């Protein structure tokens, strides 16, 4: 098959993934846990998958989710540290990924405010060494 167009940028994404995990600086957060939300977007070339309809030519959503789950299951004090581990693990496991956008939010954080969520966002590019 031949394409009569080119893909200038392509991503896969998983949106609004919910986890219960034990991240936080307060002891209570590490005992009882909190609810967290992740949005993630991975930039990679989907051209081969478009042409072949072959799962081996793409990135499996299930594989991405499994990496997120593994890292969310490891308690940390800071969301920044969790996010770092997620991005590191994804880049190590998924060779075709060039860039990752990650939003990691703690829902209803214990800070005495009427707030839906607070967290971090980061966009990371693979180091080409």
mmCIF file of the C-alpha atoms, coordinates in Angstrom:
data_MODEL
# 
_entry.id   MODEL 
# 
loop_
_atom_site.group_PDB 
_atom_site.id 
_atom_site.type_symbol 
_atom_site.label_atom_id 
_atom_site.label_alt_id 
_atom_site.label_comp_id 
_atom_site.label_asym_id 
_atom_site.label_entity_id 
_atom_site.label_seq_id 
_atom_site.pdbx_PDB_ins_code 
_atom_site.Cartn_x 
_atom_site.Cartn_y 
_atom_site.Cartn_z 
_atom_site.occupancy 
_atom_site.B_iso_or_equiv 
_atom_site.pdbx_formal_charge 
_atom_site.auth_seq_id 
_atom_site.auth_comp_id 
_atom_site.auth_asym_id 
_atom_site.auth_atom_id 
_atom_site.pdbx_PDB_model_num 
ATOM 1   C CA . UNK A 1 1   ? 0.000   0.000  0.000  1.00 0.00 ? 1   UNK A CA 1 
ATOM 2   C CA . UNK A 1 2   ? 1.077   3.535  -0.765 1.00 0.00 ? 2   UNK A CA 1 
ATOM 3   C CA . UNK A 1 3   ? -0.030  6.711  0.977  1.00 0.00 ? 3   UNK A CA 1 
ATOM 4   C CA . UNK A 1 4   ? -0.965  9.819  -1.000 1.00 0.00 ? 4   UNK A CA 1 
ATOM 5   C CA . UNK A 1 5   ? -0.146  11.929 2.065  1.00 0.00 ? 5   UNK A CA 1 
ATOM 6   C CA . UNK A 1 6   ? 2.482   12.034 4.783  1.00 0.00 ? 6   UNK A CA 1 
ATOM 7   C CA . UNK A 1 7   ? 1.898   12.105 8.505  1.00 0.00 ? 7   UNK A CA 1 
ATOM 8   C CA . UNK A 1 8   ? 3.616   15.184 9.906  1.00 0.00 ? 8   UNK A CA 1 
ATOM 9   C CA . UNK A 1 9   ? 3.133   14.176 13.555 1.00 0.00 ? 9   UNK A CA 1 
ATOM 10  C CA . UNK A 1 10  ? 1.313   11.293 15.196 1.00 0.00 ? 10  UNK A CA 1 
ATOM 11  C CA . UNK A 1 11  ? 0.526   10.274 18.763 1.00 0.00 ? 11  UNK A CA 1 
ATOM 12  C CA . UNK A 1 12  ? -1.260  7.683  20.765 1.00 0.00 ? 12  UNK A CA 1 
ATOM 13  C CA . UNK A 1 13  ? -2.902  8.803  23.968 1.00 0.00 ? 13  UNK A CA 1 
ATOM 14  C CA . UNK A 1 14  ? -4.574  7.434  27.064 1.00 0.00 ? 14  UNK A CA 1 
ATOM 15  C CA . UNK A 1 15  ? -6.830  9.970  28.722 1.00 0.00 ? 15  UNK A CA 1 
ATOM 16  C CA . UNK A 1 16  ? -8.387  10.228 32.169 1.00 0.00 ? 16  UNK A CA 1 
ATOM 17  C CA . UNK A 1 17  ? -6.873  7.073  33.633 1.00 0.00 ? 17  UNK A CA 1 
ATOM 18  C CA . UNK A 1 18  ? -7.693  6.706  37.327 1.00 0.00 ? 18  UNK A CA 1 
ATOM 19  C CA . UNK A 1 19  ? -5.526  5.051  39.971 1.00 0.00 ? 19  UNK A CA 1 
ATOM 20  C CA . UNK A 1 20  ? -5.679  4.718  43.731 1.00 0.00 ? 20  UNK A CA 1 
ATOM 21  C CA . UNK A 1 21  ? -2.109  5.018  44.990 1.00 0.00 ? 21  UNK A CA 1 
ATOM 22  C CA . UNK A 1 22  ? -0.008  5.943  48.011 1.00 0.00 ? 22  UNK A CA 1 
ATOM 23  C CA . UNK A 1 23  ? 1.996   9.014  46.984 1.00 0.00 ? 23  UNK A CA 1 
ATOM 24  C CA . UNK A 1 24  ? 2.363   12.075 49.176 1.00 0.00 ? 24  UNK A CA 1 
ATOM 25  C CA . UNK A 1 25  ? 4.367   13.812 51.833 1.00 0.00 ? 25  UNK A CA 1 
ATOM 26  C CA . UNK A 1 26  ? 1.803   13.271 54.598 1.00 0.00 ? 26  UNK A CA 1 
ATOM 27  C CA . UNK A 1 27  ? 1.854   9.974  56.489 1.00 0.00 ? 27  UNK A CA 1 
ATOM 28  C CA . UNK A 1 28  ? -1.924  9.647  56.100 1.00 0.00 ? 28  UNK A CA 1 
ATOM 29  C CA . UNK A 1 29  ? -1.573  9.792  52.296 1.00 0.00 ? 29  UNK A CA 1 
ATOM 30  C CA . UNK A 1 30  ? 0.876   6.920  52.370 1.00 0.00 ? 30  UNK A CA 1 
ATOM 31  C CA . UNK A 1 31  ? -1.430  4.835  54.628 1.00 0.00 ? 31  UNK A CA 1 
ATOM 32  C CA . UNK A 1 32  ? -4.880  5.503  53.163 1.00 0.00 ? 32  UNK A CA 1 
ATOM 33  C CA . UNK A 1 33  ? -3.856  6.612  49.698 1.00 0.00 ? 33  UNK A CA 1 
ATOM 34  C CA . UNK A 1 34  ? -5.388  9.069  47.275 1.00 0.00 ? 34  UNK A CA 1 
ATOM 35  C CA . UNK A 1 35  ? -7.032  9.037  43.898 1.00 0.00 ? 35  UNK A CA 1 
ATOM 36  C CA . UNK A 1 36  ? -4.904  10.106 40.951 1.00 0.00 ? 36  UNK A CA 1 
ATOM 37  C CA . UNK A 1 37  ? -5.561  10.861 37.292 1.00 0.00 ? 37  UNK A CA 1 
ATOM 38  C CA . UNK A 1 38  ? -3.170  10.514 34.356 1.00 0.00 ? 38  UNK A CA 1 
ATOM 39  C CA . UNK A 1 39  ? -3.341  11.847 30.812 1.00 0.00 ? 39  UNK A CA 1 
ATOM 40  C CA . UNK A 1 40  ? -0.509  10.719 28.589 1.00 0.00 ? 40  UNK A CA 1 
ATOM 41  C CA . UNK A 1 41  ? 0.419   11.232 24.944 1.00 0.00 ? 41  UNK A CA 1 
ATOM 42  C CA . UNK A 1 42  ? 3.276   9.455  23.184 1.00 0.00 ? 42  UNK A CA 1 
ATOM 43  C CA . UNK A 1 43  ? 4.619   10.833 19.902 1.00 0.00 ? 43  UNK A CA 1 
ATOM 44  C CA . UNK A 1 44  ? 5.806   8.255  17.399 1.00 0.00 ? 44  UNK A CA 1 
ATOM 45  C CA . UNK A 1 45  ? 5.508   7.483  13.698 1.00 0.00 ? 45  UNK A CA 1 
ATOM 46  C CA . UNK A 1 46  ? 2.337   5.472  13.049 1.00 0.00 ? 46  UNK A CA 1 
ATOM 47  C CA . UNK A 1 47  ? 2.925   5.159  9.281  1.00 0.00 ? 47  UNK A CA 1 
ATOM 48  C CA . UNK A 1 48  ? 3.750   1.416  9.299  1.00 0.00 ? 48  UNK A CA 1 
ATOM 49  C CA . UNK A 1 49  ? 0.691   0.614  11.418 1.00 0.00 ? 49  UNK A CA 1 
ATOM 50  C CA . UNK A 1 50  ? -1.508  2.621  9.039  1.00 0.00 ? 50  UNK A CA 1 
ATOM 51  C CA . UNK A 1 51  ? -0.236  0.637  6.066  1.00 0.00 ? 51  UNK A CA 1 
ATOM 52  C CA . UNK A 1 52  ? -0.035  -2.866 7.549  1.00 0.00 ? 52  UNK A CA 1 
ATOM 53  C CA . UNK A 1 53  ? -2.888  -3.062 10.101 1.00 0.00 ? 53  UNK A CA 1 
ATOM 54  C CA . UNK A 1 54  ? -0.407  -5.051 12.202 1.00 0.00 ? 54  UNK A CA 1 
ATOM 55  C CA . UNK A 1 55  ? -0.256  -4.679 15.993 1.00 0.00 ? 55  UNK A CA 1 
ATOM 56  C CA . UNK A 1 56  ? 3.483   -5.406 15.904 1.00 0.00 ? 56  UNK A CA 1 
ATOM 57  C CA . UNK A 1 57  ? 3.982   -2.113 13.999 1.00 0.00 ? 57  UNK A CA 1 
ATOM 58  C CA . UNK A 1 58  ? 2.434   0.074  16.703 1.00 0.00 ? 58  UNK A CA 1 
ATOM 59  C CA . UNK A 1 59  ? 2.449   0.701  20.434 1.00 0.00 ? 59  UNK A CA 1 
ATOM 60  C CA . UNK A 1 60  ? -0.102  -1.225 22.449 1.00 0.00 ? 60  UNK A CA 1 
ATOM 61  C CA . UNK A 1 61  ? -2.322  0.859  24.738 1.00 0.00 ? 61  UNK A CA 1 
ATOM 62  C CA . UNK A 1 62  ? -2.265  -2.111 27.114 1.00 0.00 ? 62  UNK A CA 1 
ATOM 63  C CA . UNK A 1 63  ? 1.537   -2.014 27.321 1.00 0.00 ? 63  UNK A CA 1 
ATOM 64  C CA . UNK A 1 64  ? 1.481   1.710  28.111 1.00 0.00 ? 64  UNK A CA 1 
ATOM 65  C CA . UNK A 1 65  ? -1.172  1.177  30.786 1.00 0.00 ? 65  UNK A CA 1 
ATOM 66  C CA . UNK A 1 66  ? 0.832   -1.659 32.359 1.00 0.00 ? 66  UNK A CA 1 
ATOM 67  C CA . UNK A 1 67  ? 3.895   0.599  32.701 1.00 0.00 ? 67  UNK A CA 1 
ATOM 68  C CA . UNK A 1 68  ? 1.752   3.351  34.245 1.00 0.00 ? 68  UNK A CA 1 
ATOM 69  C CA . UNK A 1 69  ? 0.275   0.860  36.710 1.00 0.00 ? 69  UNK A CA 1 
ATOM 70  C CA . UNK A 1 70  ? 3.681   -0.566 37.672 1.00 0.00 ? 70  UNK A CA 1 
ATOM 71  C CA . UNK A 1 71  ? 5.054   2.883  38.472 1.00 0.00 ? 71  UNK A CA 1 
ATOM 72  C CA . UNK A 1 72  ? 1.888   4.119  40.219 1.00 0.00 ? 72  UNK A CA 1 
ATOM 73  C CA . UNK A 1 73  ? 2.051   1.046  42.483 1.00 0.00 ? 73  UNK A CA 1 
ATOM 74  C CA . UNK A 1 74  ? 5.435   2.201  43.903 1.00 0.00 ? 74  UNK A CA 1 
ATOM 75  C CA . UNK A 1 75  ? 4.841   4.802  46.656 1.00 0.00 ? 75  UNK A CA 1 
ATOM 76  C CA . UNK A 1 76  ? 6.714   8.096  46.395 1.00 0.00 ? 76  UNK A CA 1 
ATOM 77  C CA . UNK A 1 77  ? 6.710   11.363 48.293 1.00 0.00 ? 77  UNK A CA 1 
ATOM 78  C CA . UNK A 1 78  ? 6.573   13.557 45.191 1.00 0.00 ? 78  UNK A CA 1 
ATOM 79  C CA . UNK A 1 79  ? 4.507   13.377 42.002 1.00 0.00 ? 79  UNK A CA 1 
ATOM 80  C CA . UNK A 1 80  ? 7.577   14.675 40.179 1.00 0.00 ? 80  UNK A CA 1 
ATOM 81  C CA . UNK A 1 81  ? 9.427   11.486 41.125 1.00 0.00 ? 81  UNK A CA 1 
ATOM 82  C CA . UNK A 1 82  ? 6.547   9.267  39.988 1.00 0.00 ? 82  UNK A CA 1 
ATOM 83  C CA . UNK A 1 83  ? 6.365   11.165 36.682 1.00 0.00 ? 83  UNK A CA 1 
ATOM 84  C CA . UNK A 1 84  ? 10.117  10.772 36.152 1.00 0.00 ? 84  UNK A CA 1 
ATOM 85  C CA . UNK A 1 85  ? 9.883   7.013  36.694 1.00 0.00 ? 85  UNK A CA 1 
ATOM 86  C CA . UNK A 1 86  ? 6.950   6.713  34.279 1.00 0.00 ? 86  UNK A CA 1 
ATOM 87  C CA . UNK A 1 87  ? 8.704   8.639  31.507 1.00 0.00 ? 87  UNK A CA 1 
ATOM 88  C CA . UNK A 1 88  ? 12.013  6.815  32.043 1.00 0.00 ? 88  UNK A CA 1 
ATOM 89  C CA . UNK A 1 89  ? 10.287  3.417  31.934 1.00 0.00 ? 89  UNK A CA 1 
ATOM 90  C CA . UNK A 1 90  ? 8.300   4.293  28.789 1.00 0.00 ? 90  UNK A CA 1 
ATOM 91  C CA . UNK A 1 91  ? 11.385  5.534  26.922 1.00 0.00 ? 91  UNK A CA 1 
ATOM 92  C CA . UNK A 1 92  ? 13.313  2.407  27.955 1.00 0.00 ? 92  UNK A CA 1 
ATOM 93  C CA . UNK A 1 93  ? 10.510  0.054  26.893 1.00 0.00 ? 93  UNK A CA 1 
ATOM 94  C CA . UNK A 1 94  ? 9.152   1.712  23.743 1.00 0.00 ? 94  UNK A CA 1 
ATOM 95  C CA . UNK A 1 95  ? 11.956  2.461  21.304 1.00 0.00 ? 95  UNK A CA 1 
ATOM 96  C CA . UNK A 1 96  ? 9.898   4.297  18.672 1.00 0.00 ? 96  UNK A CA 1 
ATOM 97  C CA . UNK A 1 97  ? 8.637   6.986  21.035 1.00 0.00 ? 97  UNK A CA 1 
ATOM 98  C CA . UNK A 1 98  ? 10.219  10.411 20.446 1.00 0.00 ? 98  UNK A CA 1 
ATOM 99  C CA . UNK A 1 99  ? 8.281   12.551 22.921 1.00 0.00 ? 99  UNK A CA 1 
ATOM 100 C CA . UNK A 1 100 ? 5.998   12.041 25.921 1.00 0.00 ? 100 UNK A CA 1 
ATOM 101 C CA . UNK A 1 101 ? 3.462   14.434 27.406 1.00 0.00 ? 101 UNK A CA 1 
ATOM 102 C CA . UNK A 1 102 ? 2.347   13.466 30.909 1.00 0.00 ? 102 UNK A CA 1 
ATOM 103 C CA . UNK A 1 103 ? -0.198  15.038 33.251 1.00 0.00 ? 103 UNK A CA 1 
ATOM 104 C CA . UNK A 1 104 ? -0.279  13.474 36.719 1.00 0.00 ? 104 UNK A CA 1 
ATOM 105 C CA . UNK A 1 105 ? -2.895  14.895 39.077 1.00 0.00 ? 105 UNK A CA 1 
ATOM 106 C CA . UNK A 1 106 ? -3.828  14.164 42.672 1.00 0.00 ? 106 UNK A CA 1 
ATOM 107 C CA . UNK A 1 107 ? -7.588  14.410 43.091 1.00 0.00 ? 107 UNK A CA 1 
ATOM 108 C CA . UNK A 1 108 ? -8.859  16.398 46.088 1.00 0.00 ? 108 UNK A CA 1 
ATOM 109 C CA . UNK A 1 109 ? -5.370  16.872 47.612 1.00 0.00 ? 109 UNK A CA 1 
ATOM 110 C CA . UNK A 1 110 ? -5.185  17.350 51.406 1.00 0.00 ? 110 UNK A CA 1 
ATOM 111 C CA . UNK A 1 111 ? -4.403  21.060 51.508 1.00 0.00 ? 111 UNK A CA 1 
ATOM 112 C CA . UNK A 1 112 ? -7.486  22.573 53.141 1.00 0.00 ? 112 UNK A CA 1 
ATOM 113 C CA . UNK A 1 113 ? -8.862  23.930 49.868 1.00 0.00 ? 113 UNK A CA 1 
ATOM 114 C CA . UNK A 1 114 ? -11.963 23.224 47.811 1.00 0.00 ? 114 UNK A CA 1 
ATOM 115 C CA . UNK A 1 115 ? -10.006 21.945 44.815 1.00 0.00 ? 115 UNK A CA 1 
ATOM 116 C CA . UNK A 1 116 ? -10.664 19.255 42.251 1.00 0.00 ? 116 UNK A CA 1 
ATOM 117 C CA . UNK A 1 117 ? -7.040  18.288 41.683 1.00 0.00 ? 117 UNK A CA 1 
ATOM 118 C CA . UNK A 1 118 ? -3.442  19.471 41.683 1.00 0.00 ? 118 UNK A CA 1 
ATOM 119 C CA . UNK A 1 119 ? -0.433  17.999 39.984 1.00 0.00 ? 119 UNK A CA 1 
ATOM 120 C CA . UNK A 1 120 ? 2.267   18.290 37.381 1.00 0.00 ? 120 UNK A CA 1 
ATOM 121 C CA . UNK A 1 121 ? 2.531   18.343 33.609 1.00 0.00 ? 121 UNK A CA 1 
ATOM 122 C CA . UNK A 1 122 ? 5.651   17.720 31.612 1.00 0.00 ? 122 UNK A CA 1 
ATOM 123 C CA . UNK A 1 123 ? 6.681   17.169 28.021 1.00 0.00 ? 123 UNK A CA 1 
ATOM 124 C CA . UNK A 1 124 ? 9.848   15.147 27.546 1.00 0.00 ? 124 UNK A CA 1 
ATOM 125 C CA . UNK A 1 125 ? 11.912  14.429 24.430 1.00 0.00 ? 125 UNK A CA 1 
ATOM 126 C CA . UNK A 1 126 ? 14.080  11.345 24.128 1.00 0.00 ? 126 UNK A CA 1 
ATOM 127 C CA . UNK A 1 127 ? 17.829  11.988 24.394 1.00 0.00 ? 127 UNK A CA 1 
ATOM 128 C CA . UNK A 1 128 ? 19.354  10.707 21.169 1.00 0.00 ? 128 UNK A CA 1 
ATOM 129 C CA . UNK A 1 129 ? 22.776  9.456  22.159 1.00 0.00 ? 129 UNK A CA 1 
# 
